[in-house]
Amino acid sequence: MFSRLPGLFLASFLLLGSGCANLVSGITSQLADDLAGSILNSEDIDTVREGVPAYLLLMDSFLRSSPDSVDLLLAASNLNGAFSALIVDEDRIKLFSDKSMRYVEHAACVLKSPLCDARQQSYADFEQTVSSLKVSDVHIAYSLGVAWVGRLQANSDDWAVIAELSRAKLLMERVIELDENHENGGPHLYMGGMETLLPASMGGKPEEGRAHFEKAIEINEAYLMTKVIYAQQYARLMFDQELHDRLLNEVLSADPVVEGMTLTNRIAQERAKDLLASSKDYF
């Protein structure tokens, strides 16, 4: 039902300039900073794809000794979600996306956040919980929303999971209300992706999705993956070849080397080439 969105869930890790900056204190934090910086600024996608599993094992080892470290749990959630977008094996994608969700859910409970056990709440209670969130809750709410969308994507064949889409959207909408600029406009990117998963005839809201994509670009045009997802999700859904090709050509002509975004920009350009190559056949 849902198409894969290569790169969208990389945003949870790669959109951040300092997503792992506060893993734990002291030498562990410095190690995490250095590793995160190397990944974020790498121009070699294959090396990152091959090297990230070792980093995941390292994170798991940190969690064995600090199982309730919120910073570490959120960083582990981010990285597991990001890695799921770099692999193609569906079983492994489900494994890493579920792991990402578990880590952020545990972090919410450690924080005693209203979002602790959010998926188990009745919808009416969940609505109340979300409406009660404050600016101070944005970080955990956004992290949970990102992991949730990743889980939805990975389990698109499970209608019980798909039924949670409305909750993920409600949560991300609240994040936008509280701080639309959070993580360089990431909430708008995710909302754009969710609103364009389905055509209007099946409950999607493509024009609202377009508005979210445009806002995400306005907030952070240097993050090239936004235009790729905009083209893939909205332009193809609406059979707008002119918009599709314009967005992708803009991605290909842009300088991908941007502090903290180089890797995902390189991935965006690879994906843009593939989409452009199939443009005539698709439209």
N, C-alpha and C positions, 0 to 999 in steps of 0.2 A: 504493500500500500504506500508506504513512504519511500521516497528515493533516498539514496545515500547523499549526504551533503559533504563531499570532501572538503575539509578545511574549516567548516563551521564550528566543529567541536574542538578544533585546535585553538580556537579563540580563548577557550578557558585557560589555556596555558601560554600560548604564544602571543596573545594580544597584550599580555602584561609586560611591563618593563621591569617589574620587581616582584613577580608572582611568588617567588620562593625566598624573598629577602629575609623573612623572619622565621625560617623553619624551626630552629631551636637556637639557643644562645651559643656564644663562643665559637670554637673552631668548627663545629658542625654547621653553624650559620654561614661562615665564610666559605666552607666547602660547597654548600648548597648554592650560594650566590655565584660562585665561580662556574659550577656546572650549569646552572640556569642560564648564565650569560653566554656560555659557549654554545648551548643549544639554540638560544634565541637569535644569535648572530651568525650562525653557521650558514654557509652557502652550499653545503653538500647534504642533500636530502637523504641519500642512501646511508651515509655515515651516521646520521642522526637516527634513522630507522633501525639500524643495526645496533647502535650504542645505547639507546634509551632503555631497553630491557635491563641492562646492568644498573642503571640509575633507579629503576623501579625496585630492584632487589635491595639496593642501598636504602631506599626509603622504607621498605618493609623492615629492614634491620633496625633503623632508627625507631620505628613504631613499636618494636618488641620491647625496647627499654623505656619508651615514652608513649604508651598507648593512648593517653588522654591529652596529648599536646595538640591544641586546636590548630596552631600554625602548621604543624607537621601533617595533621589529618587533611587540612584543606589543600596543602601543596600536593599531597599524595593523590587526593581526589582529582585535582587539576591535571596532573601528569598522566594518570591512568586514563582519564577521558581523552586527553590529547593523543595518547598513543593509539587508542582505539580507532582514530581517524587515519592512522598511518598504515593500518594493516587491512588485509582483504578477507581473511578467514572469518566467516560469520560467527562460528562458535567462540573464537578468541575475542571478537568484537563484543559479544555479549558478556564474556567473562570480565573484560576490563571495564566496560561501562557499568556493570553491576557492582564491581569493586569500587569504582568512583562514587557511585551512589551511596554505598555503605559507609565509606569514609566521611562523606559530608554529612550524612544523617547522624553519625556518631558525634561529629563535631558540634552539630546543632544541639544535641542533648548535653554534651559536656558544658556548653555555654548556657544551658538552661534556657535556650531560646524558645519562643512560642512555636517555632517550627519543628521542635523535637517530635518525632513520630507523626509528622504532617500527613504522610500517606495513609495512616491508619485512622485519621479523623474523618467524621462524616463530612459531606460536602458543605453542609450548613456551618459546621464548626470551623472547617477550613477557611471558608469565606470570612468568618469573624476573625480568625487568626491573622489572615493576610491583611485585612483592613486595619488591624491594630499595630502593624509593624511601623517602626519609626526609622529615621535616618540612620540611627546607630545599628539597625538590623540589616542594612543594605548588603554588607559584605557577605554575610552568611546566606541571606536570601538569594543573592545573585549566584553564589557558588552552588546552592542547592538547585536553583533553576537550570543552570548549565548542565549539571550532572543528570538532572531529570530528563531534559531534552535528549541527551545522549542515550539514556536508557530507552526512551521511546523509539529512537532511530534504530537501535540495535535489536529491539524486540518488536519490529513492525508486523510480525506474523502472529503476535499474541494480543488478542482483542482486549484482554483484561488490562494489559499495560497501556494500549492505545487509549483506553477510556480515561486515562490520567492526563491526557493532553490538555483538557480544559483547566486542570489545576495548575499545570506548568505555565500556561498562558496567563492565568490570573496572577500568579506569583510574579512573573516577569513584568506584567503591566504595573504592578505595585512598585516594583523596583524603579521603573521609569518615572512613576509619579514622584518618588522620593528623590531620585538622583539620576536623571537621564544620561548624564555624562560619565557615570561610573564606568571604570575600565575602558576609557576612550570610546564611549558610545556602544559598548558591547550589548547592553540590554536591547537597544534598537535593532542590532544585527540579528539577535536571536528571535525577537518578535517578528521581524521580517521573514525569517526562515519558517517560523511556525505558521504564520498567516498565509504563506504561499505553498504549504505542503499539499493542499487540496484545491481544486477549482471551486468557484463560487457555487456551482450546482451541487457540490457535495459538502458544503459548509465552510469552505475556505473564504478568506477575505483578502484577495490578491491586491486590491487597491490600498487597503490599510497596510499590507505588507510592503508595497512600493513606498509608501510614505515613511515607513520605518527604515527601509534601506537608504532612502535619500537623506534622512536625518543622521544615520550612522556615518554616511560619507561626509556630510557637512561637519560632523564632530571630529572625524579622523580620516581624511582622504588618503593618508599614507598607508593605511592597512588595505592592501590590494584585494584581499580575499572577499571583502564586502562586495565589490563589483562583480566578482566571479559568481558568488552565490546569487546576487541580484539577477544576473544574466541567466543563470541556470534555473533558478526557481521561479522568478517572475516573468522574465522575457519569454522563456520557452513555454511557460504555462499559458501566456496570453498570445503566443505566436507573433511576437513583436521582434522580427529579425533585425530591424534597424537599430533598436535599442540594444539588443543582444550583441550585435557585432561592434557597436560603438563602445560599449562598456569593456568588452574583451580587448579591443585594440588599445584602449586607454591603459589597461593593465599591462599589456605587452610593451608599450612605449614608456612606461614609468621606470624610474630607477628603483630597483628592489632593495637596495642597500639602505636600510633605515635602522637605527639603533633599536634593538629589541624586537624588530619585525622582519629581519632579513630572511630568515628561514621560511616563515609562512608566506612572505611575498614571492619567494622562489617557487614554492608549491603552487601559489596562485597563478603564476605565469605558466607553469607546466600545464595546469588545468585549463587555462585560457586557450592555449594552443590546441588542446584536444577538442574543446568545445567549438572553436572556430573551424577546425578541420571538418567537423560534422555538421556545420551550420546549414549548408545548402541542402544536405540530405534531410535534415530535421524539418526545415521550413519549406 
